């Protein structure tokens, strides 16, 4: 094996020092927390103000809203509430977006429109069917994963999502029985089409669920996170848990920072969530590195019950 020369060693050290300096002095990611006590209150104005605070320029651009639709059970709260999606739709329209669509590819139900109707989307969003794309059945293009962490070296992904100037991930704040917490980054699993990979999307689990979350996050850098934390789900999520009221919406242009903030609200230690550690590049899992605006975390912090296997994730401070 060839040993590096002294010049190469010094050059590498200098590059590492510069990279470290760049990370240290990179602007702190901005995360907003706004209070929202119920789905019946006006959500349009606070969501519009939240997006405006982050100076998201969508004038003349194509925006795709990606909620979390999984299953429907009238006795619990599984899916992103349609009132949040309806408010986001109007907020981005009012900010000058040329087109705003709603798109999702559930991993369990094959009839996506039937699920959306049961979850109240047709009632809450006028002309919902015209605005909606079923990502499980959308036209696809093959996308390679640079530096793939998982065994998935490429994906066939829906053209509707790939063509978006801005993808808005709008998940429900939930615990998850495989990865601890499911938030804006895990929500990207709904971009992987069932029409190609089947129902449920077990290929993502076989390839490494944490690694696939990280890789999909990297494939969609133009993502804004808007988390429905008005009522979340604790315990055995993402389907069989129980409702947990938080009374907040959390948003930002850095999904890692947003998801880490949501974890702290849930009293989950984000530094122990592997997919957040894989994707952190600016210290986003540490509270000190996040520029928090709106409500402080402690004002809405609500301990989510964890299943026993994830007890070690509990935030201790």
Backbone as numpy.savetxt, mean C-alpha at the origin, in Angstrom:
# Nx Ny Nz CAx CAy CAz Cx Cy Cz
41.04 -16.52 -7.05 40.18 -15.32 -7.05 41.07 -14.08 -7.05
40.80 -13.08 -7.88 41.58 -11.87 -7.95 41.26 -10.96 -6.77
42.31 -10.50 -6.07 42.10 -9.58 -4.96 41.97 -8.15 -5.49
41.14 -7.32 -4.86 41.02 -5.93 -5.30 42.31 -5.17 -5.01
42.63 -4.24 -5.89 43.79 -3.38 -5.65 43.46 -2.37 -4.57
44.53 -1.73 -4.04 44.32 -0.70 -3.01 43.46 0.43 -3.57
43.71 0.78 -4.85 42.92 1.85 -5.48 41.43 1.49 -5.50
41.14 0.21 -5.83 39.74 -0.23 -5.89 39.11 -0.22 -4.50
39.90 -0.63 -3.49 39.37 -0.62 -2.13 39.03 0.79 -1.69
39.94 1.74 -1.95 39.70 3.13 -1.57 38.52 3.73 -2.33
38.43 3.38 -3.63 37.31 3.89 -4.42 35.99 3.36 -3.89
35.97 2.07 -3.53 34.74 1.49 -2.97 34.37 2.12 -1.66
35.36 2.38 -0.82 35.08 3.01 0.47 34.52 4.41 0.28
35.09 5.14 -0.67 34.60 6.49 -0.94 33.17 6.47 -1.44
32.89 5.52 -2.34 31.53 5.42 -2.87 30.54 5.08 -1.76
30.95 4.17 -0.85 30.08 3.81 0.26 29.84 4.99 1.17
30.89 5.78 1.41 30.73 6.95 2.28 29.79 7.96 1.65
29.93 8.15 0.32 29.04 9.08 -0.36 27.60 8.59 -0.33
27.40 7.28 -0.52 26.04 6.73 -0.48 25.44 6.91 0.89
26.26 6.65 1.94 25.76 6.83 3.30 25.42 8.27 3.57
26.27 9.18 3.09 26.02 10.60 3.27 24.74 11.01 2.56
24.53 10.47 1.33 23.33 10.79 0.57 22.08 10.35 1.30
22.12 9.13 1.87 20.94 8.64 2.61 20.67 9.51 3.83
21.78 9.89 4.52 21.61 10.65 5.75 20.98 12.00 5.47
21.35 12.61 4.34 20.88 13.96 4.05 19.70 13.98 3.09
19.18 12.83 2.72 17.99 12.80 1.88 16.82 13.39 2.66
15.92 14.09 1.97 14.78 14.68 2.67 13.97 13.61 3.40
13.52 13.94 4.58 12.70 13.00 5.34 11.37 12.79 4.62
10.92 11.54 4.48 9.62 11.30 3.83 8.48 11.91 4.62
7.53 12.45 3.90 6.38 13.12 4.50 5.22 12.14 4.63
4.63 12.06 5.81 3.46 11.21 6.05 2.40 12.02 6.78
1.18 11.95 6.28 0.05 12.66 6.90 -0.86 11.69 7.63
-1.34 12.12 8.79 -2.39 11.40 9.50 -3.53 12.39 9.72
-4.71 12.03 9.23 -5.88 12.88 9.44 -6.95 12.09 10.18
-7.65 12.77 11.07 -8.72 12.11 11.80 -9.95 11.95 10.90
-10.58 10.80 11.02 -11.84 10.53 10.31 -12.61 9.53 11.16
-13.60 10.02 11.86 -14.28 9.20 12.85 -15.25 8.19 12.29
-15.78 8.45 11.09 -16.76 7.52 10.51 -16.78 7.67 9.00
-17.36 6.68 8.34 -17.47 6.70 6.89 -18.61 7.60 6.41
-19.45 8.02 7.32 -20.58 8.86 6.93 -20.22 10.34 6.91
-19.09 10.71 7.48 -18.71 12.13 7.47 -18.14 12.50 6.11
-17.96 13.80 5.88 -17.36 14.27 4.64 -15.89 13.84 4.60
-15.53 13.01 3.64 -14.15 12.57 3.49 -13.44 13.25 2.32
-14.22 13.88 1.44 -13.63 14.50 0.26 -12.66 15.62 0.62
-13.09 16.55 1.45 -12.24 17.70 1.77 -10.95 17.29 2.48
-11.02 16.43 3.51 -9.74 16.05 4.15 -8.81 15.27 3.24
-9.34 14.40 2.39 -8.47 13.65 1.48 -7.87 14.58 0.43
-8.66 15.51 -0.08 -8.14 16.47 -1.05 -7.03 17.32 -0.42
-7.22 17.75 0.82 -6.19 18.54 1.50 -4.94 17.70 1.76
-5.14 16.44 2.11 -3.99 15.56 2.35 -3.14 15.43 1.08
-3.80 15.17 -0.05 -3.06 15.01 -1.31 -2.37 16.32 -1.69
-3.07 17.45 -1.47 -2.49 18.75 -1.80 -1.28 19.06 -0.94
-1.30 18.65 0.33 -0.17 18.86 1.23 1.10 18.20 0.71
0.92 17.11 -0.01 2.08 16.38 -0.53 2.48 16.86 -1.93
1.82 17.91 -2.39 2.16 18.54 -3.68 2.20 17.51 -4.81
1.19 16.64 -4.82 1.08 15.65 -5.88 0.44 16.31 -7.09
1.21 16.49 -8.15 0.71 17.15 -9.35 0.11 16.11 -10.29
-1.21 16.09 -10.37 -1.88 15.12 -11.25 -2.60 15.81 -12.41
-2.35 17.09 -12.59 -3.04 17.81 -13.66 -2.72 17.20 -15.03
-3.79 16.80 -15.71 -3.64 16.22 -17.04 -3.14 14.79 -17.07
-3.09 14.14 -15.91 -2.49 12.81 -15.83 -3.53 11.72 -15.58
-3.08 10.48 -15.82 -3.94 9.32 -15.60 -3.67 8.76 -14.21
-4.72 8.67 -13.40 -4.61 8.18 -12.03 -5.42 6.89 -11.92
-4.83 5.87 -11.30 -5.53 4.62 -11.06 -5.62 4.40 -9.55
-6.84 4.28 -9.04 -7.07 4.01 -7.62 -7.17 2.50 -7.43
-6.37 1.97 -6.52 -6.31 0.52 -6.32 -6.74 0.21 -4.87
-8.06 -0.05 -4.67 -8.53 -0.43 -3.33 -8.17 -1.87 -3.02
-8.55 -2.32 -1.85 -8.33 -3.71 -1.45 -9.70 -4.40 -1.36
-9.97 -5.25 -2.34 -11.19 -6.05 -2.36 -10.78 -7.51 -2.26
-11.27 -8.20 -1.25 -10.83 -9.57 -1.01 -12.02 -10.52 -0.98
-12.84 -10.38 0.03 -14.04 -11.17 0.24 -15.09 -10.25 0.82
-16.33 -10.73 0.93 -17.34 -9.91 1.59 -18.02 -10.70 2.68
-18.11 -10.08 3.84 -18.82 -10.63 4.99 -19.48 -9.46 5.67
-20.81 -9.44 5.66 -21.54 -8.31 6.22 -21.27 -8.11 7.70
-20.75 -9.13 8.38 -20.54 -9.04 9.81 -19.18 -8.50 10.21
-18.34 -8.18 9.24 -17.00 -7.69 9.60 -16.56 -6.65 8.57
-15.29 -6.26 8.64 -14.76 -5.25 7.73 -13.50 -5.79 7.09
-13.59 -6.15 5.82 -12.47 -6.78 5.11 -11.90 -5.85 4.05
-12.78 -5.17 3.33 -12.39 -4.41 2.15 -12.23 -2.93 2.43
-11.48 -2.25 1.58 -11.44 -0.79 1.63 -12.86 -0.27 1.51
-13.25 0.61 2.42 -14.64 1.09 2.40 -14.87 1.94 1.15
-16.00 1.76 0.46 -16.23 2.52 -0.77 -16.31 4.02 -0.57
-16.66 4.48 0.64 -16.71 5.92 0.88 -15.33 6.56 0.75
-14.29 5.83 1.15 -12.92 6.35 1.02 -12.54 6.42 -0.45
-12.88 5.39 -1.21 -12.54 5.36 -2.64 -13.33 6.44 -3.39
-14.60 6.62 -3.04 -15.42 7.65 -3.69 -14.83 9.04 -3.43
-14.39 9.29 -2.19 -13.80 10.58 -1.86 -12.48 10.79 -2.59
-11.66 9.73 -2.68 -10.39 9.84 -3.40 -10.63 10.11 -4.88
-11.62 9.46 -5.45 -11.98 9.68 -6.86 -12.26 11.15 -7.11
-13.13 11.74 -6.29 -13.49 13.15 -6.48 -12.33 14.07 -6.15
-11.49 13.69 -5.18 -10.35 14.53 -4.82 -9.37 14.64 -5.98
-9.02 13.53 -6.60 -8.07 13.57 -7.71 -8.68 14.24 -8.94
-9.96 14.07 -9.14 -10.62 14.79 -10.24 -10.54 16.30 -10.00
-10.82 16.72 -8.78 -10.82 18.16 -8.47 -9.43 18.76 -8.56
-8.40 17.92 -8.44 -7.03 18.40 -8.54 -6.51 18.40 -9.98
-7.41 18.09 -10.92 -7.08 18.26 -12.34 -6.65 17.03 -13.09
-6.82 15.83 -12.52 -6.45 14.62 -13.25 -7.27 14.50 -14.52
-6.62 14.09 -15.60 -7.33 13.92 -16.86 -8.26 12.72 -16.81
-7.85 11.69 -16.10 -8.66 10.47 -15.99 -8.37 9.83 -14.63
-9.43 9.40 -13.97 -9.27 8.65 -12.73 -10.08 7.36 -12.85
-9.39 6.23 -12.76 -10.04 4.94 -12.83 -9.85 4.20 -11.52
-10.70 3.20 -11.31 -10.60 2.32 -10.15 -10.29 0.93 -10.70
-9.36 0.24 -10.09 -8.95 -1.06 -10.62 -8.54 -1.98 -9.48
-8.89 -3.25 -9.62 -8.54 -4.25 -8.61 -8.60 -5.64 -9.22
-7.80 -6.54 -8.66 -7.80 -7.94 -9.08 -7.82 -8.84 -7.87
-8.98 -9.11 -7.28 -9.05 -9.92 -6.06 -8.42 -11.29 -6.24
-7.82 -11.79 -5.17 -7.16 -13.08 -5.23 -8.04 -14.25 -4.88
-9.25 -13.98 -4.35 -10.13 -15.08 -3.94 -11.34 -15.19 -4.84
-12.07 -14.10 -5.01 -13.29 -14.14 -5.82 -12.98 -13.97 -7.30
-13.58 -14.80 -8.11 -13.40 -14.67 -9.56 -14.31 -13.60 -10.15
-15.51 -13.43 -9.59 -16.43 -12.42 -10.09 -16.21 -11.12 -9.32
-15.35 -10.27 -9.86 -14.95 -9.06 -9.16 -16.10 -8.08 -9.02
-16.90 -7.94 -10.05 -18.00 -6.98 -9.99 -19.04 -7.40 -8.95
-19.27 -8.69 -8.83 -20.20 -9.19 -7.81 -19.68 -8.85 -6.41
-18.39 -9.01 -6.21 -17.78 -8.66 -4.93 -17.88 -7.16 -4.67
-17.59 -6.36 -5.68 -17.67 -4.91 -5.53 -19.09 -4.46 -5.20
-20.07 -5.09 -5.82 -21.47 -4.73 -5.53 -21.82 -5.08 -4.09
-21.41 -6.27 -3.63 -21.69 -6.67 -2.25 -21.02 -5.73 -1.26
-19.84 -5.21 -1.62 -19.09 -4.32 -0.73 -19.58 -2.88 -0.79
-20.59 -2.59 -1.63 -21.21 -1.27 -1.65 -20.63 -0.29 -2.65
-19.79 -0.74 -3.57 -19.15 0.18 -4.50 -20.12 0.75 -5.53
-21.05 -0.06 -6.01 -22.01 0.44 -7.00 -22.90 1.53 -6.40
-23.25 1.37 -5.15 -24.12 2.34 -4.49 -23.38 3.62 -4.16
-22.11 3.52 -3.76 -21.36 4.69 -3.31 -20.74 5.49 -4.44
-20.49 4.85 -5.59 -19.75 5.51 -6.67 -20.59 5.49 -7.94
-21.12 6.64 -8.35 -21.92 6.69 -9.57 -21.13 6.18 -10.78
-21.80 5.41 -11.63 -21.20 4.84 -12.84 -19.93 4.03 -12.53
-19.98 3.33 -11.42 -18.81 2.57 -10.99 -18.33 1.60 -12.08
-19.25 0.90 -12.72 -18.85 -0.11 -13.69 -18.08 0.49 -14.85
-18.42 1.72 -15.25 -17.72 2.38 -16.35 -16.32 2.82 -15.94
-16.13 3.07 -14.65 -14.85 3.55 -14.15 -13.91 2.43 -13.75
-14.43 1.20 -13.72 -13.70 0.10 -13.10 -13.03 -0.81 -14.12
-11.82 -1.26 -13.80 -11.11 -2.27 -14.58 -10.82 -3.46 -13.69
-11.22 -4.64 -14.14 -10.89 -5.87 -13.43 -9.48 -6.28 -13.84
-8.53 -6.09 -12.94 -7.13 -6.36 -13.27 -6.85 -7.84 -13.47
-7.73 -8.69 -12.98 -7.56 -10.13 -13.21 -7.74 -10.49 -14.68
-8.48 -9.63 -15.40 -8.82 -9.94 -16.80 -8.28 -8.91 -17.78
-7.52 -7.96 -17.31 -6.99 -6.88 -18.15 -5.93 -7.42 -19.11
-5.69 -6.69 -20.21 -4.56 -7.01 -21.08 -3.27 -6.87 -20.28
-2.29 -7.70 -20.57 -1.07 -7.71 -19.78 0.17 -7.48 -20.65
1.24 -7.09 -19.97 2.56 -6.99 -20.60 3.57 -7.62 -19.65
4.60 -8.24 -20.21 5.62 -8.86 -19.38 6.62 -7.81 -18.91
6.89 -7.82 -17.60 7.82 -6.86 -17.00 8.87 -7.64 -16.21
10.13 -7.41 -16.53 11.20 -8.07 -15.79 11.46 -7.33 -14.47
11.92 -8.06 -13.48 12.18 -7.49 -12.15 13.69 -7.30 -11.99
14.17 -6.07 -12.04 15.61 -5.86 -11.84 16.02 -6.26 -10.42
17.05 -7.08 -10.31 17.53 -7.47 -8.99 16.47 -8.17 -8.15
15.72 -9.05 -8.76 14.60 -9.71 -8.08 15.03 -10.38 -6.78
14.25 -10.16 -5.74 14.50 -10.81 -4.46 13.81 -12.17 -4.40
12.64 -12.26 -5.05 11.87 -13.49 -5.03 12.26 -14.38 -6.20
11.61 -15.52 -6.31 11.85 -16.41 -7.43 11.10 -15.97 -8.69
10.29 -14.92 -8.57 9.61 -14.36 -9.73 10.56 -13.37 -10.41
11.12 -13.74 -11.53 12.07 -12.88 -12.22 11.37 -11.93 -13.19
10.13 -12.20 -13.46 9.31 -11.31 -14.29 7.85 -11.55 -13.94
7.01 -10.57 -14.31 5.57 -10.68 -14.10 4.85 -10.29 -15.37
3.71 -10.91 -15.60 2.75 -10.38 -16.56 1.81 -9.48 -15.77
1.82 -8.19 -16.07 1.09 -7.21 -15.28 0.07 -6.46 -16.14
-1.04 -6.02 -15.54 -2.10 -5.37 -16.31 -1.67 -4.02 -16.86
-2.02 -3.82 -18.11 -1.62 -2.58 -18.80 -2.25 -1.35 -18.16
-3.44 -1.49 -17.59 -4.08 -0.34 -16.93 -3.21 0.21 -15.81
-2.63 -0.68 -15.02 -1.76 -0.24 -13.92 -0.43 0.28 -14.45
0.13 -0.41 -15.44 1.43 0.00 -15.98 1.36 1.36 -16.67
0.20 1.70 -17.24 0.06 2.96 -17.98 -0.27 4.14 -17.08
-0.52 3.90 -15.81 -0.90 4.99 -14.91 0.26 5.94 -14.66
-0.03 7.22 -14.68 0.97 8.20 -14.26 1.11 8.19 -12.73
0.03 7.83 -12.06 0.07 7.71 -10.61 -0.85 6.56 -10.20
-0.29 5.62 -9.46 -1.07 4.53 -8.87 -1.32 4.89 -7.41
-2.57 4.85 -7.00 -2.91 5.19 -5.62 -3.36 3.91 -4.92
-2.53 3.43 -4.02 -2.84 2.21 -3.27 -3.69 2.60 -2.06
-4.92 2.06 -2.02 -5.87 2.43 -0.96 -6.27 1.16 -0.20
-5.42 0.70 0.69 -5.73 -0.54 1.41 -6.56 -0.29 2.66
-7.06 -1.35 3.22 -7.62 -1.36 4.57 -6.48 -1.66 5.54
-6.43 -0.98 6.67 -5.41 -1.25 7.69 -5.76 -2.56 8.39
-4.90 -3.60 8.17 -5.24 -4.91 8.70 -3.99 -5.66 9.16
-4.20 -6.54 10.13 -3.20 -7.56 10.43 -3.25 -8.62 9.33
-2.17 -9.39 9.24 -2.11 -10.42 8.20 -1.43 -11.66 8.76
-2.07 -12.81 8.54 -1.59 -14.03 9.18 -0.34 -14.63 8.56
0.20 -13.99 7.51 1.47 -14.46 6.94 2.59 -13.43 7.08
2.24 -12.14 6.97 3.31 -11.12 6.98 3.17 -10.12 8.12
2.22 -10.34 9.01 2.07 -9.46 10.17 1.12 -8.31 9.94
1.36 -7.52 8.89 0.50 -6.37 8.59 0.35 -6.24 7.09
-0.87 -5.95 6.63 -1.11 -5.72 5.21 -1.57 -4.29 5.04
-0.81 -3.53 4.25 -1.05 -2.10 4.09 -0.85 -1.74 2.61
-0.28 -0.59 2.31 -0.28 -0.15 0.92 0.61 -1.00 0.02
1.71 -1.55 0.55 2.61 -2.33 -0.29 2.06 -3.74 -0.54
1.57 -4.38 0.47 0.96 -5.71 0.29 -0.25 -5.62 -0.64
-0.92 -4.46 -0.64 -2.08 -4.26 -1.50 -1.75 -4.41 -2.98
-0.48 -4.30 -3.34 -0.08 -4.43 -4.75 -0.22 -5.85 -5.27
-0.46 -6.82 -4.38 -0.71 -8.19 -4.85 -1.93 -8.22 -5.77
-2.84 -7.29 -5.58 -4.03 -7.24 -6.42 -3.74 -6.80 -7.84
-2.51 -6.39 -8.13 -2.12 -6.05 -9.49 -1.74 -7.28 -10.30
-1.44 -8.37 -9.62 -1.01 -9.60 -10.29 -2.25 -10.34 -10.78
-2.41 -10.51 -12.07 -3.69 -10.97 -12.63 -3.99 -12.45 -12.40
-5.16 -12.71 -11.85 -5.62 -14.08 -11.68 -5.80 -14.78 -13.01
-6.12 -14.02 -14.06 -6.28 -14.62 -15.38 -5.01 -15.26 -15.88
-3.86 -14.85 -15.35 -2.57 -15.45 -15.72 -2.10 -16.43 -14.65
-2.23 -16.02 -13.37 -1.61 -16.78 -12.29 -2.60 -17.59 -11.45
-3.89 -17.48 -11.75 -4.88 -18.30 -11.06 -5.40 -17.69 -9.76
-6.41 -18.38 -9.19 -7.03 -17.98 -7.93 -6.88 -19.13 -6.92
-6.46 -18.93 -5.72 -5.78 -17.72 -5.24 -4.40 -17.63 -5.85
-3.73 -16.52 -5.62 -2.45 -16.26 -6.29 -1.30 -16.90 -5.51
-1.38 -18.21 -5.38 -0.39 -18.92 -4.56 1.02 -18.82 -5.10
1.16 -18.52 -6.38 2.50 -18.40 -6.96 3.31 -17.36 -6.21
2.64 -16.32 -5.72 3.36 -15.26 -4.99 3.84 -15.76 -3.63
3.11 -16.70 -3.07 3.53 -17.27 -1.79 4.68 -18.25 -1.98
4.57 -19.07 -3.02 5.62 -20.05 -3.30 6.93 -19.35 -3.65
6.84 -18.20 -4.31 8.04 -17.49 -4.74 8.68 -16.70 -3.60
7.97 -16.57 -2.48 8.45 -15.77 -1.35 7.59 -14.56 -1.16
6.65 -14.64 -0.23 5.64 -13.59 -0.11 6.25 -12.24 0.26
7.16 -12.21 1.21 7.79 -10.95 1.61 8.59 -10.37 0.44
9.32 -11.24 -0.25 10.15 -10.79 -1.37 9.31 -10.27 -2.53
8.16 -10.91 -2.77 7.28 -10.44 -3.85 6.70 -9.07 -3.53
6.37 -8.84 -2.26 5.90 -7.50 -1.86 6.96 -6.47 -2.20
8.20 -6.76 -1.82 9.30 -5.82 -2.08 9.50 -5.60 -3.58
9.45 -6.67 -4.37 9.68 -6.54 -5.81 8.57 -5.76 -6.49
7.31 -6.02 -6.13 6.20 -5.28 -6.73 6.27 -3.80 -6.37
6.66 -3.51 -5.14 6.85 -2.12 -4.73 7.87 -1.44 -5.65
8.95 -2.14 -5.98 9.96 -1.57 -6.85 9.50 -1.36 -8.28
8.56 -2.17 -8.73 8.07 -2.06 -10.11 7.09 -0.90 -10.30
6.57 -0.36 -9.20 5.59 0.74 -9.31 6.06 1.92 -8.45
7.09 2.62 -8.93 7.65 3.72 -8.14 6.73 4.94 -8.05
5.81 5.07 -8.98 4.90 6.22 -8.95 3.61 5.83 -8.21
3.77 5.56 -6.92 2.65 5.12 -6.09 2.45 6.07 -4.92
1.20 6.46 -4.72 0.82 7.24 -3.55 -0.02 6.33 -2.66
0.27 6.33 -1.37 -0.44 5.46 -0.43 -1.50 6.26 0.33
-2.69 5.68 0.43 -3.80 6.30 1.15 -4.51 5.18 1.91
-4.24 5.07 3.20 -4.67 3.91 3.98 -5.97 4.18 4.71
-6.95 3.31 4.51 -8.23 3.37 5.21 -8.04 2.79 6.61
-7.83 3.69 7.57 -7.71 3.28 8.95 -8.88 3.75 9.79
-9.98 4.07 9.15 -11.16 4.48 9.92 -11.62 3.31 10.78
-11.82 2.16 10.14 -12.02 0.90 10.85 -11.13 -0.13 10.18
-10.19 -0.68 10.93 -9.29 -1.68 10.38 -9.69 -3.08 10.80
-8.74 -4.00 10.74 -8.99 -5.39 11.15 -7.81 -5.90 11.95
-8.08 -6.39 13.16 -7.04 -6.96 13.99 -7.17 -8.48 14.03
-6.17 -9.12 14.63 -6.24 -10.57 14.79 -5.89 -11.32 13.52
-6.72 -12.28 13.17 -6.42 -13.19 12.07 -6.85 -12.61 10.73
-6.24 -11.47 10.37 -6.50 -10.88 9.06 -5.72 -11.64 7.99
-6.01 -11.41 6.73 -6.77 -10.28 6.20 -8.26 -10.53 6.00
-8.77 -11.69 6.40 -10.18 -12.01 6.15 -10.93 -12.35 7.44
-10.31 -13.13 8.31 -11.02 -13.70 9.45 -10.79 -12.97 10.76
-10.24 -11.76 10.70 -10.04 -10.98 11.91 -11.30 -10.27 12.34
-11.17 -9.35 13.28 -12.31 -8.60 13.81 -12.08 -7.11 13.62
-13.17 -6.33 13.49 -13.03 -4.89 13.25 -12.31 -4.19 14.40
-11.52 -3.18 14.04 -10.80 -2.38 15.01 -10.87 -0.92 14.58
-11.58 -0.11 15.36 -11.73 1.31 15.03 -10.45 2.07 15.37
-9.97 2.85 14.41 -8.81 3.71 14.62 -9.20 5.17 14.42
-10.02 5.44 13.41 -10.50 6.80 13.17 -9.49 7.68 12.47
-8.78 7.11 11.49 -7.76 7.91 10.80 -7.58 7.43 9.37
-7.09 8.35 8.54 -6.62 8.05 7.19 -5.17 8.49 7.14
-4.32 7.64 6.61 -2.89 7.90 6.59 -2.43 7.92 5.14
-1.62 8.92 4.77 -1.22 9.02 3.37 0.17 9.58 3.17
0.71 9.31 1.98 2.01 9.85 1.62 2.54 9.24 0.34
3.56 9.88 -0.22 4.14 9.44 -1.48 5.24 8.40 -1.30
5.58 8.08 -0.06 6.58 7.05 0.23 5.87 5.90 0.93
5.48 4.85 0.18 4.71 3.76 0.79 5.43 3.08 1.96
6.76 3.01 1.92 7.48 2.39 3.03 7.26 3.20 4.31
7.39 4.52 4.20 7.19 5.38 5.36 5.74 5.35 5.84
4.79 5.33 4.89 3.37 5.28 5.26 3.06 3.97 5.98
3.53 2.85 5.43 3.23 1.56 6.05 3.91 1.42 7.41
5.12 1.96 7.54 5.80 1.93 8.83 5.03 2.76 9.86
4.50 3.90 9.43 3.70 4.74 10.32 2.42 4.01 10.74
1.79 3.34 9.79 0.59 2.56 10.12 0.91 1.46 11.13
2.06 0.82 10.96 2.46 -0.21 11.92 2.56 0.38 13.32
3.18 1.55 13.43 3.29 2.17 14.75 1.93 2.51 15.33
1.00 2.94 14.47 -0.36 3.19 14.94 -0.97 1.91 15.49
-0.72 0.79 14.84 -1.24 -0.52 15.25 -0.45 -1.13 16.42
0.60 -0.43 16.85 1.54 -0.90 17.86 2.24 -2.19 17.41
2.63 -2.17 16.13 3.49 -3.20 15.54 4.83 -2.54 15.25
5.91 -3.22 15.55 7.24 -2.66 15.33 7.61 -2.80 13.85
7.66 -1.68 13.10 7.95 -1.79 11.66 9.36 -2.28 11.36
10.26 -2.15 12.32 11.63 -2.62 12.07 11.71 -4.14 12.08
10.60 -4.80 12.47 10.57 -6.26 12.49 9.73 -6.85 11.36
9.25 -5.99 10.47 8.49 -6.45 9.30 9.47 -6.62 8.14
9.74 -7.86 7.71 10.81 -8.09 6.72 10.66 -7.30 5.43
9.44 -7.18 4.87 9.34 -6.51 3.58 9.61 -5.01 3.71
9.37 -4.44 4.90 9.73 -3.04 5.11 11.24 -2.87 5.20
11.89 -3.83 5.84 13.34 -3.77 5.93 13.99 -3.95 4.56
13.39 -4.79 3.71 13.94 -5.02 2.37 13.88 -3.76 1.50
12.87 -2.93 1.73 12.62 -1.81 0.83 13.04 -0.46 1.43
13.41 -0.44 2.69 13.82 0.81 3.33 15.11 1.32 2.69
15.12 2.59 2.27 16.33 3.17 1.70 16.62 4.56 2.25
15.79 4.98 3.22 15.96 6.32 3.78 15.56 6.34 5.26
15.74 5.20 5.91 15.42 5.13 7.33 13.95 5.26 7.65
13.08 4.90 6.67 11.65 5.18 6.82 10.98 4.41 7.95
11.56 3.29 8.38 10.90 2.53 9.45 11.16 3.15 10.82
12.07 4.10 10.90 12.33 4.79 12.16 11.52 6.06 12.25
10.80 6.24 13.35 9.92 7.41 13.51 10.69 8.72 13.36
11.94 8.73 13.79 12.73 9.96 13.75 13.03 10.42 12.33
12.95 9.52 11.36 13.27 9.87 9.98 12.05 10.25 9.16
10.88 10.23 9.76 9.64 10.56 9.05 9.19 11.95 9.45
8.89 12.78 8.46 8.30 14.10 8.73 6.79 13.92 8.85
6.33 13.88 10.09 4.93 13.59 10.38 4.14 14.89 10.41
3.04 14.95 9.66 2.17 16.12 9.72 0.74 15.67 10.01
-0.08 16.63 10.40 -1.44 16.29 10.83 -1.41 15.81 12.27
-2.12 14.75 12.54 -2.16 14.19 13.89 -0.87 13.43 14.21
-0.39 13.50 15.44 0.74 12.64 15.81 0.29 11.19 15.95
1.24 10.28 15.81 0.91 8.86 15.90 0.20 8.55 17.21
0.69 9.10 18.31 0.13 8.76 19.61 -1.34 9.16 19.75
-1.77 10.16 18.98 -3.16 10.62 19.08 -4.14 9.60 18.54
-3.69 8.73 17.64 -4.59 7.74 17.04 -4.11 6.31 17.28
-3.01 6.16 18.02 -2.43 4.84 18.24 -3.41 3.92 18.95
-3.61 2.74 18.37 -4.58 1.78 18.87 -3.99 0.39 18.73
-3.81 -0.28 19.83 -3.14 -1.58 19.79 -4.01 -2.63 19.10
-3.49 -3.18 18.00 -4.18 -4.24 17.28 -3.80 -5.59 17.89
-4.79 -6.41 18.11 -4.52 -7.76 18.61 -3.78 -8.55 17.55
-2.73 -9.28 17.96 -1.93 -10.08 17.05 -2.16 -11.56 17.32
-2.10 -12.38 16.28 -2.17 -13.82 16.50 -0.87 -14.25 17.18
-0.88 -15.35 17.94 0.28 -15.72 18.75 1.61 -15.78 18.00
1.61 -16.24 16.76 2.88 -16.38 16.04 3.54 -15.04 15.76
2.78 -13.95 15.86 3.34 -12.63 15.63 3.44 -11.79 16.89
3.34 -12.42 18.04 3.43 -11.68 19.30 4.72 -10.90 19.45
5.81 -11.40 18.86 7.10 -10.73 18.98 7.17 -9.41 18.20
6.16 -9.16 17.34 6.15 -7.92 16.56 5.64 -6.73 17.36
5.17 -6.95 18.56 4.57 -5.87 19.34 5.57 -4.75 19.58
5.15 -3.52 19.28 5.96 -2.34 19.54 6.03 -2.11 21.04
7.24 -2.02 21.60 7.42 -1.97 23.05 7.47 -0.58 23.62
7.59 0.45 22.79 7.69 1.80 23.32 6.57 2.66 22.75
